[in-house]
Amino acid sequence: MSKFRGRCIKTGKWVYGSFWKTLHNSYILELKDEIKPQNPILIIPKTLGQYSDVKDIDGKEIYDGDVVKNDVGDVGGINFDCGAFWINYYQEPSRQNLSDFVKYNVLTEEYYTKIKVIGKNALIDRAFPN
């Protein structure tokens, strides 16, 4: 099951879980219990972001809409497009597949990345600081 996040329309706080959409509204069904989702939380639609299944260098989950910095200092936004997560760089009109930064350590048998999340959907964060 895919994991999503969005800003609660009432509190402005980030909520995480499954995504559910009706004709006029978007919701996150929080996953506090592994067995069944909780009540739907109405979210601001433009804050919706899907989890990429990749964590940054500090262990933070990377979502569609995050602002990240790569290991050489280039900054860009995460975007899901054509079945993959991409970093769309701000300094130049180019993009790179997020999976290019995921490496496997044979000794620890863990995946790691040198990407760092530096913001969550920057335009929304200014409107609802946490």
N, C-alpha and C positions, 0 to 999 in steps of 0.2 A: 504494500500500500504506500502511495506517495505521501510525503509530509509537506505541509504548507504553513505559511504564517501570514498574518495580516494585522492591521491596527484596528482595535475595537472602536466602533463609532461612538460609543458612550464615554469611554475612559481614555482613549488614545494610546493605550498600552498594547504591546505586541502580544498576540495569542498564537498558539501553535497547535496543529492537528490536521484533520482531514478538511478538504474544501467541499462546500456544497453551495450550489447556486439555484435560485428560483428565477422566475421571470424578471423580478425587479430588485432582488437583493442578493448579496453574497455573504456567506457565513463560513466560519471555522468551527468545526466540531472538535473541541479540545479532547485530547487523549490522555486524561488523567488516570484512567483505568484501562489497562491493556485489553480487557474483555469487551467493553462497550464504550462508545464515545459519550461525552457529556452533552448538555444542552447546547444548541447552536448559538454562536456569538456573532452578531451582526458586525461586519467589518467595512472599512472604506475600500471599495473595489480596487482603486489604483495602488493600494499597498500590498495586494496579494503577491506572494512569491513562493515558488516551489523550491524545496530543499534539493541541492545538487548531489547529495550523498558524498560530498567532499568537505573536509574540515580544514581550516586554515592552520598556519604554523603554531597558533596558540590553542588549537583545539575547538575553535568556534565553528559552528555549522555555516556553510556558505549557501545563500539563497539567491534566487533570481531577484535582481534589484539591488543587491549589495554593491558597495563601492570597495574595490580591492586594490592593493599595491603588489606588484610582482617582485621577484628577487633582484631586479635591476632598477627598481624605483618607478617603473611606469604605472600610472593609475588609470583604472577603467571601471566600467560597470558590468556586472554579471547579467547576461541575457540568455534566455532559453529560446533557441531557434533551430528549426530543421532537426529536431530530435537530439540536440546536444546543448550543453551550457558553454557559453562563450564569454570571453573578456573583450569588451568593446573599449579600446583605448581612447582616452580623451586627447592626448597630445598629437596623435596622428590618426587619420581615418583608416584604422586597421583593426582586426580582431584576431584572437587566438583561442583555440579550444582549451577549456579549463582542464581537460584530461591530460594535456601536454605537461602540466605542472605536477601531476600525481606520480609519485615514485614509490617503489617497494624496497624496503630494507630487508635483505635476506637474513641478516643476523637476528633482528628483532621480530621478523615476520609481520611487520606492520607497514601500512601505507602512510605516506606523509607528503606534505606539500610545503613550498616556500612562499605561498601566497598569504597575504595578511588582509583581513577585513578591516577597513578603516571607516566604514559607514554603512548604515542600513537605509537604502532608498533616501538619499540625501535631501531631496525636496520635501518629503514627508517628515523627516526628522526635524526640520526647522519649524514645522507647524505644530508638532507634538513632541517636544523634548522630554526625555525620560530622566 
